[in-house]
Amino acid sequence: MKLTLTLCVSFVSYFLALALRFDGNWAEISERIIPALPILLFLRLLGAWYWGLNKSMWRYFSLEDGIKIFKSHTASSVAFGAIAFLLPIQGFPRSILIIELVLALFFNVALRGFLRVSRERAVKAPSEAAEVIVLGAGDTGHMLVKYLLSQIRFGLKPVLVLDDHPRHSGGSVFGVPVLGKLSDLQFHLETRPTVSSVLVGIPSLGKEILADIERVCNQLRVQVKHLQQFADIACISDLTAPLSIEKALNCDTVLPDSGPVSTLLRERVVLVTGAGGSIGSELCRQIAEFSPSKLILLDSSEYNLFSISRELSSYPIESELTSVSSYDSLSLVLKKHEPEVIFHAAAYKHVPLLEDNPHAAIANNLLGTRNLLKACVECGSVKNFVMISTDKAVSPENVMGATKLLGEWLVRESEFPFATSIVRFGNVINSAGSVIPIFRDQIRAGGPITVTHPDVERYFMSIPEAVHLILSAAGAGGKGDLFLLDMGERLKVLEVAKRMLALHGRRDIPIKFIGLRKGEKLIEEISAPHEKVIKTDLPRVLKVEASHSLDFSVWNWLAEIEPRMFKLSSKAITNEIMSQVQFSEPRRAAS
């Protein structure tokens, strides 16, 4: 089809050239010139084949295609002229060669250009195309603007370009005006509330300038994305998808060396409690990759257990639907499978909910930990026990934190015939019921985003990174060692909310402050003032050295309160447990 059109264009160009040369005198044209037409068409066909004009896509016509057309037609015209003057064609005027070549080039380029423009205009933008500002009028910026204009179906419309170079001032990039410097970004965003994204097309942009741009965009809730090289433009369609919140919070996953973890898990029977939860399920995924002989998934939620079991069905797993609050059930599971390594991730964690349900918090978080430790001792096969704790266990002001702190004390105050360790860390991004998914749901619902207090701060870490660090610490655990994960700097939850809005390009959604909820603290710490924190040989893993004794046994207290726990009111049991955590950090009893 393409070669046929090429021949048709050459045919028309040839006759127009003859008509122009001989003023439409058909007798002159037919008698003297027409015999040369088959030769011209053959040479045009040969040139088009040699330069690959039959392979080019007209709807993507480019400068490179135009150069190929010029080479093909010029070469065939030169060859045609040489042949025409060698043949006995009387009165063949040389001007025909030039006229025909000019017309053929014009028609070929015009036809291809028309088809490309028609195609691009035929692809309509969505009714509400998202307006974007492009930073950079250099090569990358030009390519970016050109691509956005040609791929309007992505729903992104560049409305202006900003660049610091003086030569770009007052100009335009493919019709999009260059209206100032990068420092003018805030002004343009404030005066153009319909702009939802800022695209950075300057690969060499300095960190300080980039930080200022991100600050402005986060403040005004505008999505910002970076193109570091031309290759990124090939993935420009992903601009319509939000960036990951991990990147927005500078929490990209960096995993340490996994050699020691492999030694701990390979060819071992491993059991994970709370296997269907956010941390538990990721533990199962990563543990499965280290080739345990068997992985036992234990959870009290049927759906969560079904989901993770189905996901890991290609691995040697077994699923146990039970609760850690049942000692008899736990004992049966451990005797059945004889696990060698146990990760205890099962816990209730939502602070306000547990403030209203303290009995459930104690039964699951505290009695569950005691039940598991007792079952491990009775089983006799366990070699490593790892408890997952939380920063809410530090100087707790709520029932949830108190149960986790007392759970830590259970592990640390006694000697066990196996290695025990605790890993304590703060918030993980995208865990079930945490602030990130809540914000995401609120944004999808049109807002408002609710933040408890403008000054509330929390640690944030990606789930895969937290779990890998847990596994790293597990292999180094001894007798009740307490490890802390280096969570980096705390972030204001208000700042997280602003970045979430910026990622989704929602400048219209307000942020509403609702006040701290029952049991919540303004700022969470990863360690208590009396805890001495030291570095370890493991990257991003710290260790606590206990320095205070406790004239109190959690084991004995649980034995005393368990028979009467459900006879106490919620207020009474809350007062009972909160009074216990006023004591100092326990020191492990001497063996």
C-alpha positions as CSV (number, residue, x, y, z in Angstrom):
1,M,0.0,0.0,0.0
2,K,2.8,2.4,0.9
3,L,4.7,1.7,-2.3
4,T,1.5,2.1,-4.3
5,L,1.0,5.6,-2.8
6,T,4.6,6.4,-3.5
7,L,4.1,5.5,-7.2
8,C,0.9,7.4,-7.4
9,V,2.6,10.5,-6.0
10,S,5.4,10.2,-8.5
11,F,2.8,9.7,-11.3
12,V,1.0,12.9,-10.4
13,S,4.2,14.8,-9.9
14,Y,5.5,13.8,-13.3
15,F,2.3,14.8,-15.1
16,L,2.1,18.1,-13.3
17,A,5.7,18.8,-14.2
18,L,4.9,18.1,-17.8
19,A,1.8,20.3,-17.7
20,L,3.7,23.2,-16.2
21,R,6.5,22.8,-18.7
22,F,4.3,22.6,-21.8
23,D,1.4,24.8,-20.7
24,G,-1.0,21.8,-20.7
25,N,-0.3,20.9,-24.4
26,W,-1.3,17.3,-24.3
27,A,0.1,16.5,-27.8
28,E,3.6,17.6,-26.7
29,I,3.3,15.6,-23.5
30,S,2.1,12.3,-24.9
31,E,4.3,12.1,-28.0
32,R,7.6,13.1,-26.5
33,I,7.6,12.4,-22.8
34,I,5.2,9.6,-21.7
35,P,7.5,6.8,-22.9
36,A,9.9,7.7,-20.1
37,L,7.2,7.4,-17.3
38,P,7.7,3.6,-16.7
39,I,11.4,4.2,-16.2
40,L,10.8,6.9,-13.6
41,L,8.2,4.8,-11.7
42,F,10.6,1.8,-11.7
43,L,13.4,3.9,-10.3
44,R,11.2,5.5,-7.7
45,L,10.1,2.0,-6.6
46,L,13.7,0.8,-6.4
47,G,14.7,3.8,-4.4
48,A,11.8,3.5,-2.0
49,W,12.7,-0.2,-1.4
50,Y,16.4,0.6,-0.9
51,W,15.8,3.4,1.7
52,G,13.0,1.5,3.4
53,L,10.2,3.9,2.7
54,N,7.8,0.9,2.6
55,K,8.7,0.1,6.3
56,S,8.2,3.6,7.8
57,M,4.9,4.4,9.5
58,W,3.3,7.5,8.0
59,R,1.4,8.3,11.1
60,Y,4.8,8.7,13.0
61,F,6.4,10.7,10.2
62,S,9.7,12.3,11.4
63,L,12.6,14.3,10.2
64,E,14.5,11.1,9.6
65,D,11.8,9.8,7.3
66,G,12.0,13.1,5.4
67,I,15.7,12.7,4.9
68,K,15.1,9.2,3.5
69,I,12.5,10.5,1.1
70,F,14.9,13.2,-0.1
71,K,17.7,10.7,-0.6
72,S,15.4,8.2,-2.4
73,H,13.9,10.7,-4.7
74,T,17.1,12.6,-5.5
75,A,18.9,9.4,-6.4
76,S,16.1,8.1,-8.6
77,S,15.7,11.5,-10.3
78,V,19.5,11.6,-11.1
79,A,19.3,8.0,-12.4
80,F,16.2,8.9,-14.4
81,G,17.8,12.0,-16.0
82,A,20.9,9.9,-17.0
83,I,18.7,7.3,-18.6
84,A,16.4,9.8,-20.3
85,F,19.2,11.6,-22.1
86,L,20.7,8.3,-23.2
87,L,17.5,7.1,-24.8
88,P,16.3,8.6,-28.1
89,I,13.6,10.8,-26.5
90,Q,13.5,13.8,-28.7
91,G,13.3,17.2,-27.0
92,F,13.3,15.9,-23.4
93,P,13.7,19.2,-21.4
94,R,16.1,19.1,-18.4
95,S,13.8,21.3,-16.4
96,I,11.3,18.4,-16.1
97,L,13.8,16.7,-13.8
98,I,13.9,19.6,-11.3
99,I,10.2,20.4,-11.4
100,E,9.2,16.8,-11.0
101,L,11.7,16.3,-8.1
102,V,10.4,19.4,-6.2
103,L,6.8,18.4,-6.7
104,A,7.4,14.7,-5.7
105,L,9.2,15.8,-2.5
106,F,6.6,18.3,-1.6
107,F,3.6,15.9,-2.1
108,N,5.3,13.0,-0.2
109,V,6.2,15.1,2.8
110,A,2.9,16.9,2.8
111,L,0.9,13.7,2.6
112,R,2.8,12.0,5.4
113,G,2.7,15.2,7.5
114,F,-1.0,15.5,7.0
115,L,-1.7,11.9,8.0
116,R,0.4,12.4,11.2
117,V,-1.3,15.6,12.2
118,S,-4.8,14.1,11.4
119,R,-4.0,11.1,13.6
120,E,-2.8,13.2,16.5
121,R,-5.8,15.5,16.3
122,A,-8.2,12.5,16.0
123,V,-7.1,11.3,19.4
124,K,-9.1,13.4,21.7
125,A,-8.0,14.3,25.2
126,P,-10.2,13.4,28.1
127,S,-12.9,15.9,28.9
128,E,-10.9,17.1,31.9
129,A,-7.2,16.8,30.8
130,A,-4.8,17.4,33.7
131,E,-2.8,20.6,33.3
132,V,1.0,20.2,33.9
133,I,3.9,22.6,34.1
134,V,7.2,21.5,32.6
135,L,10.5,22.6,34.1
136,G,13.2,22.9,31.5
137,A,13.2,24.2,27.9
138,G,16.3,22.3,26.9
139,D,16.5,19.0,24.9
140,T,14.7,16.9,27.6
141,G,12.1,19.5,28.1
142,H,11.5,19.8,24.3
143,M,11.1,16.1,24.0
144,L,8.8,15.9,27.0
145,V,6.5,18.7,25.7
146,K,6.5,17.2,22.2
147,Y,5.6,13.8,23.5
148,L,2.8,15.1,25.8
149,L,1.3,17.1,22.9
150,S,1.4,14.1,20.5
151,Q,0.1,11.6,23.1
152,I,-2.8,13.7,24.3
153,R,-4.8,10.5,25.2
154,F,-2.8,10.3,28.4
155,G,-4.8,13.3,29.6
156,L,-1.8,15.5,30.3
157,K,-1.8,19.0,28.9
158,P,1.4,21.2,29.2
159,V,0.3,24.8,29.8
160,L,3.6,26.5,30.4
161,V,7.4,25.9,30.6
162,L,9.8,27.4,33.1
163,D,13.6,27.6,32.6
164,D,16.4,29.7,34.1
165,H,18.4,30.1,30.9
166,P,18.1,33.6,29.4
167,R,17.9,32.4,25.8
168,H,14.6,30.6,26.5
169,S,13.0,33.6,28.1
170,G,9.9,34.7,26.2
171,G,10.1,31.9,23.8
172,S,8.0,28.8,23.4
173,V,8.4,25.0,23.2
174,F,6.2,23.5,20.5
175,G,3.7,26.3,21.1
176,V,3.8,26.1,24.9
177,P,5.0,29.4,26.3
178,V,8.2,29.8,28.4
179,L,6.9,32.1,31.1
180,G,9.7,32.5,33.6
181,K,12.3,31.0,35.8
182,L,12.2,28.0,38.1
183,S,11.9,30.4,41.0
184,D,8.5,31.5,39.6
185,L,7.0,28.1,40.1
186,Q,5.1,28.9,43.3
187,F,3.6,32.0,41.7
188,H,2.3,30.1,38.7
189,L,1.0,27.3,40.8
190,E,-0.9,29.7,43.0
191,T,-2.3,31.6,40.0
192,R,-3.2,28.4,38.2
193,P,-5.2,26.2,40.6
194,T,-6.0,23.7,37.8
195,V,-2.4,22.6,37.5
196,S,-2.1,19.1,39.0
197,S,1.5,18.1,38.2
198,V,5.0,19.5,37.7
199,L,7.3,17.5,35.4
200,V,11.0,18.1,35.9
201,G,12.8,17.8,32.6
202,I,16.2,19.0,33.7
203,P,18.5,16.0,34.4
204,S,21.3,18.2,35.8
205,L,19.2,20.1,38.3
206,G,20.9,20.6,41.7
207,K,19.7,19.0,44.9
208,E,19.0,22.3,46.6
209,I,16.9,23.6,43.7
210,L,15.1,20.2,43.5
211,A,14.4,20.3,47.2
212,D,12.9,23.8,46.9
213,I,10.7,22.6,44.0
214,E,9.5,19.6,46.0
215,R,8.8,21.8,49.0
216,V,6.7,24.2,46.9
217,C,4.8,21.3,45.3
218,N,4.2,19.5,48.6
219,Q,3.0,22.7,50.2
220,L,0.5,23.3,47.3
221,R,-0.4,19.7,47.0
222,V,0.9,19.3,43.5
223,Q,2.4,16.1,42.1
224,V,6.0,16.3,41.1
225,K,7.9,13.9,38.9
226,H,11.4,13.7,37.6
227,L,12.9,12.7,34.2
228,Q,16.5,12.0,34.7
229,Q,17.3,11.0,31.1
230,F,15.8,10.8,27.7
231,A,14.9,7.1,28.3
232,D,12.4,8.2,30.9
233,I,10.3,9.7,28.2
234,A,9.6,6.2,26.9
235,C,7.7,5.6,30.1
236,I,5.9,8.9,30.1
237,S,2.5,7.2,30.1
238,D,3.2,6.3,33.8
239,L,2.8,10.0,34.6
240,T,-0.9,9.4,35.0
241,A,-0.2,6.9,37.8
242,P,0.7,8.3,41.3
243,L,4.3,7.9,42.5
244,S,4.7,5.4,45.3
245,I,4.3,6.9,48.8
246,E,7.7,5.3,49.7
247,K,9.4,7.6,47.2
248,A,7.4,10.6,48.3
249,L,8.5,10.0,51.9
250,N,12.1,9.2,50.9
251,C,11.6,5.6,52.2
252,D,12.9,3.7,49.2
253,T,13.8,0.1,50.2
254,V,17.5,-0.6,50.7
255,L,18.0,-4.2,51.8
256,P,21.1,-5.3,53.6
257,D,23.1,-8.5,53.0
258,S,21.0,-11.6,53.4
259,G,23.8,-14.1,54.0
260,P,23.2,-14.6,57.8
261,V,19.5,-14.8,57.2
262,S,19.9,-17.7,54.9
263,T,21.9,-19.5,57.5
264,L,19.1,-19.0,60.0
265,L,16.2,-20.1,57.7
266,R,17.5,-22.5,55.1
267,E,16.2,-26.1,55.5
268,R,14.5,-25.1,58.8
269,V,10.9,-25.5,59.9
270,V,9.7,-21.9,60.4
271,L,6.4,-20.7,62.0
272,V,5.0,-17.2,61.7
273,T,2.1,-16.1,63.9
274,G,-0.1,-13.4,62.5
275,A,0.9,-14.7,59.1
276,G,-1.9,-12.9,57.3
277,G,-1.2,-9.4,58.7
278,S,0.9,-6.7,57.0
279,I,4.2,-7.6,58.7
280,G,3.4,-11.3,59.0
281,S,2.6,-11.8,55.4
282,E,5.7,-10.0,54.2
283,L,7.7,-12.1,56.7
284,C,6.2,-15.2,55.0
285,R,7.1,-14.0,51.5
286,Q,10.7,-13.2,52.4
287,I,11.2,-16.4,54.5
288,A,9.8,-18.5,51.7
289,E,12.6,-17.2,49.4
290,F,15.2,-18.6,51.8
291,S,14.1,-22.3,51.2
292,P,12.9,-23.4,54.6
293,S,12.0,-27.1,54.7
294,K,8.5,-26.1,55.8
295,L,6.8,-22.8,56.5
296,I,3.9,-22.8,58.9
297,L,1.4,-19.9,58.5
298,L,-0.7,-19.3,61.7
299,D,-3.5,-16.7,61.9
300,S,-6.9,-16.4,63.5
301,S,-8.3,-14.5,60.4
302,E,-9.7,-17.1,57.9
303,Y,-9.6,-14.6,55.0
304,N,-6.1,-13.3,55.7
305,L,-4.8,-16.8,56.1
306,F,-6.5,-18.0,52.9
307,S,-5.0,-15.0,51.0
308,I,-1.4,-15.5,52.0
309,S,-1.7,-19.3,51.7
310,R,-2.9,-19.0,48.2
311,E,-0.2,-16.5,47.3
312,L,2.5,-18.9,48.6
313,S,1.0,-22.1,47.4
314,S,4.0,-23.0,45.3
315,Y,6.2,-23.1,48.4
316,P,6.3,-25.9,51.1
317,I,3.7,-24.3,53.5
318,E,1.1,-25.5,55.9
319,S,-1.7,-23.3,57.2
320,E,-3.0,-23.3,60.8
321,L,-6.3,-21.4,61.5
322,T,-6.0,-20.7,65.3
323,S,-5.5,-17.9,67.8
324,V,-2.4,-17.4,70.0
325,S,-4.9,-16.7,72.9
326,S,-5.6,-20.4,73.0
327,Y,-2.7,-22.3,74.7
328,D,-4.1,-25.7,74.0
329,S,-4.5,-24.9,70.3
330,L,-0.9,-23.5,70.1
331,S,0.5,-26.5,71.9
332,L,-1.2,-28.8,69.5
333,V,0.2,-26.9,66.4
334,L,3.8,-26.8,67.8
335,K,3.8,-30.5,68.7
336,K,2.4,-31.3,65.2
337,H,5.0,-29.4,63.2
338,E,8.0,-29.1,65.6
339,P,9.1,-25.7,64.4
340,E,12.7,-24.6,64.8
341,V,12.3,-20.9,64.2
342,I,9.3,-18.8,65.3
343,F,8.4,-15.2,64.4
344,H,5.7,-13.9,66.7
345,A,4.0,-11.2,64.7
346,A,0.4,-11.8,65.9
347,A,-1.0,-8.8,67.8
348,Y,-3.8,-6.3,67.9
349,K,-2.4,-2.9,67.2
350,H,-5.0,-0.2,66.7
351,V,-4.7,2.1,69.7
352,P,-8.2,3.8,70.0
353,L,-9.9,0.4,69.4
354,L,-7.9,-1.3,72.1
355,E,-8.6,1.5,74.5
356,D,-12.2,0.5,74.3
357,N,-11.4,-3.3,74.4
358,P,-8.6,-3.8,76.9
359,H,-9.6,-7.4,77.7
360,A,-9.1,-8.4,74.1
361,A,-5.8,-6.5,74.0
362,I,-4.4,-8.4,77.0
363,A,-5.8,-11.7,75.9
364,N,-4.2,-11.5,72.4
365,N,-1.1,-9.4,72.8
366,L,0.0,-10.4,76.3
367,L,-1.5,-13.8,77.1
368,G,-0.9,-14.8,73.5
369,T,2.8,-14.1,73.9
370,R,3.0,-16.0,77.2
371,N,1.0,-19.0,75.7
372,L,3.4,-19.1,72.7
373,L,6.5,-19.0,74.9
374,K,5.1,-21.8,77.1
375,A,4.2,-23.9,74.1
376,C,7.8,-23.5,72.7
377,V,9.3,-24.7,76.0
378,E,7.0,-27.7,76.0
379,C,7.6,-28.5,72.3
380,G,11.3,-28.7,72.7
381,S,12.1,-28.2,69.0
382,V,12.4,-24.4,68.9
383,K,15.9,-22.9,68.5
384,N,15.1,-19.3,67.8
385,F,12.2,-17.2,69.0
386,V,11.7,-13.6,67.6
387,M,9.0,-11.3,68.9
388,I,7.8,-8.3,66.8
389,S,7.3,-5.2,69.0
390,T,6.4,-1.6,68.4
391,D,7.5,1.9,69.3
392,K,4.2,2.3,71.3
393,A,5.8,0.0,73.9
394,V,8.1,2.9,74.8
395,S,6.8,4.7,77.9
396,P,3.3,3.5,77.0
397,E,0.3,5.8,77.5
398,N,-2.2,3.3,76.1
399,V,-3.3,-0.3,76.6
400,M,-1.9,-1.4,73.3
401,G,1.6,-0.1,74.1
402,A,1.4,-1.5,77.7
403,T,0.6,-5.0,76.4
404,K,3.5,-4.9,74.0
405,L,5.9,-3.6,76.7
406,L,4.9,-6.4,79.1
407,G,5.2,-8.8,76.2
408,E,8.8,-7.7,75.8
409,W,9.4,-8.2,79.5
410,L,8.0,-11.7,79.3
411,V,10.7,-12.5,76.7
412,R,13.5,-10.7,78.6
413,E,12.9,-11.6,82.2
414,S,13.4,-15.4,82.0
415,E,15.9,-17.8,80.6
416,F,14.6,-20.2,77.9
417,P,16.2,-23.2,76.3
418,F,16.3,-21.4,73.0
419,A,17.6,-18.1,71.6
420,T,15.1,-15.2,72.1
421,S,15.1,-11.7,70.7
422,I,12.7,-8.8,70.3
423,V,12.6,-6.4,67.3
424,R,11.0,-3.0,68.0
425,F,10.2,-0.5,65.3
426,G,7.7,2.2,64.3
427,N,5.1,2.7,61.6
428,V,5.4,0.9,58.3
429,I,4.0,2.3,55.2
430,N,0.8,0.8,53.8
431,S,0.1,-1.6,56.7
432,A,-3.5,-2.5,57.1
433,G,-5.4,0.2,58.9
434,S,-2.5,2.6,59.2
435,V,-2.5,6.3,58.3
436,I,-1.4,5.9,54.6
437,P,-4.3,3.7,53.5
438,I,-6.7,5.8,55.5
439,F,-5.5,9.0,53.7
440,R,-5.7,7.2,50.4
441,D,-9.3,6.2,51.0
442,Q,-10.2,9.7,52.2
443,I,-8.7,11.2,49.0
444,R,-10.6,8.7,46.8
445,A,-13.8,9.7,48.7
446,G,-13.1,13.4,47.9
447,G,-11.9,14.3,51.4
448,P,-11.4,15.8,53.8
449,I,-8.2,14.2,55.0
450,T,-8.2,14.0,58.8
451,V,-5.1,14.5,60.9
452,T,-5.2,14.3,64.7
453,H,-2.9,17.2,65.4
454,P,-0.6,19.5,63.3
455,D,2.4,18.6,65.4
456,V,2.0,14.8,65.6
457,E,5.1,12.9,64.4
458,R,5.7,9.3,63.5
459,Y,8.5,7.1,62.1
460,F,7.9,5.6,58.7
461,M,9.6,2.7,57.0
462,S,8.7,0.5,54.0
463,I,7.3,-3.0,54.9
464,P,9.9,-5.0,52.9
465,E,12.8,-3.1,54.4
466,A,11.4,-3.5,58.0
467,V,10.9,-7.2,57.5
468,H,14.4,-7.7,56.0
469,L,15.9,-6.0,59.0
470,I,13.8,-8.1,61.3
471,L,15.3,-11.2,59.7
472,S,18.8,-9.8,60.0
473,A,18.3,-9.1,63.7
474,A,16.8,-12.6,64.2
475,G,20.0,-14.4,63.5
476,A,21.9,-12.2,66.0
477,G,19.5,-12.8,68.9
478,G,20.7,-14.4,72.1
479,K,18.9,-14.4,75.4
480,G,16.2,-11.8,75.4
481,D,18.1,-9.3,73.2
482,L,16.1,-6.2,72.3
483,F,16.9,-4.8,68.8
484,L,15.7,-1.5,67.4
485,L,15.4,-0.7,63.7
486,D,16.9,2.6,62.6
487,M,13.8,4.3,61.2
488,G,15.5,7.5,60.1
489,E,13.9,10.8,60.9
490,R,10.4,11.2,62.2
491,L,7.9,12.9,59.9
492,K,5.0,15.1,60.8
493,V,1.8,13.3,59.8
494,L,0.6,16.6,58.5
495,E,3.5,16.6,56.0
496,V,2.6,13.0,55.0
497,A,-1.0,14.1,54.3
498,K,0.3,17.0,52.1
499,R,2.5,14.7,50.1
500,M,-0.3,12.2,49.6
501,L,-2.5,15.0,48.2
502,A,0.4,16.1,46.0
503,L,0.9,12.6,44.7
504,H,-2.8,12.4,43.7
505,G,-2.8,15.9,42.3
506,R,-5.7,16.9,44.6
507,R,-5.4,20.5,45.5
508,D,-9.1,20.8,46.3
509,I,-9.2,18.5,49.3
510,P,-8.9,20.2,52.7
511,I,-7.0,18.8,55.8
512,K,-9.1,18.7,58.9
513,F,-7.6,18.4,62.5
514,I,-9.7,16.2,64.7
515,G,-7.6,16.1,67.9
516,L,-5.6,13.2,69.4
517,R,-7.6,10.1,70.0
518,K,-7.8,8.1,73.2
519,G,-4.4,6.7,74.1
520,E,-2.4,8.5,71.3
521,K,0.8,10.3,71.9
522,L,2.0,13.4,70.1
523,I,5.4,12.0,69.3
524,E,6.5,8.4,69.3
525,E,10.0,7.3,70.4
526,I,11.8,4.2,69.4
527,S,13.6,3.9,72.8
528,A,13.0,5.1,76.3
529,P,15.2,7.6,78.1
530,H,16.5,4.9,80.5
531,E,17.4,2.5,77.7
532,K,21.0,2.5,76.6
533,V,21.2,2.1,72.8
534,I,24.3,0.8,71.1
535,K,25.3,0.0,67.6
536,T,25.6,-3.5,66.2
537,D,27.5,-5.0,63.2
538,L,24.2,-5.2,61.4
539,P,23.3,-2.2,59.1
540,R,20.4,-0.1,60.5
541,V,19.9,-2.4,63.5
542,L,20.6,-1.1,67.0
543,K,20.5,-2.9,70.3
544,V,19.2,-2.0,73.8
545,E,21.2,-2.8,76.9
546,A,18.9,-3.0,80.0
547,S,20.3,-1.2,83.0
548,H,17.4,-1.2,85.4
549,S,15.9,-4.0,87.5
550,L,12.2,-4.7,88.1
551,D,10.9,-5.9,91.4
552,F,8.0,-7.5,89.6
553,S,7.4,-10.6,87.5
554,V,5.1,-10.4,84.5
555,W,4.7,-14.1,84.6
556,N,3.5,-14.1,88.2
557,W,1.3,-11.1,87.6
558,L,-0.4,-12.8,84.6
559,A,-0.9,-16.0,86.6
560,E,-2.6,-13.9,89.3
561,I,-4.8,-11.7,87.1
562,E,-5.8,-14.2,84.4
563,P,-8.5,-16.1,86.5
564,R,-10.3,-12.8,87.4
565,M,-9.5,-10.7,84.3
566,F,-12.9,-11.0,82.7
567,K,-14.6,-10.2,86.0
568,L,-13.0,-6.7,86.0
569,S,-14.6,-3.8,84.1
570,S,-12.8,-2.2,81.2
571,K,-11.7,0.7,83.4
572,A,-10.5,-1.6,86.1
573,I,-8.4,-3.8,83.9
574,T,-7.0,-0.7,82.1
575,N,-5.9,0.8,85.4
576,E,-4.4,-2.6,86.4
577,I,-2.2,-3.0,83.4
578,M,-1.2,0.7,83.1
579,S,-0.1,0.6,86.8
580,Q,2.3,-2.2,86.0
581,V,4.2,-0.4,83.2
582,Q,5.1,2.5,85.5
583,F,7.9,0.2,86.7
584,S,11.4,0.4,85.3
585,E,12.9,-1.7,82.5
586,P,13.3,-5.3,83.8
587,R,16.7,-7.0,84.1
588,R,16.8,-10.6,83.0
589,A,16.8,-12.9,86.0
590,A,20.0,-14.7,86.7
591,S,20.0,-18.3,85.6
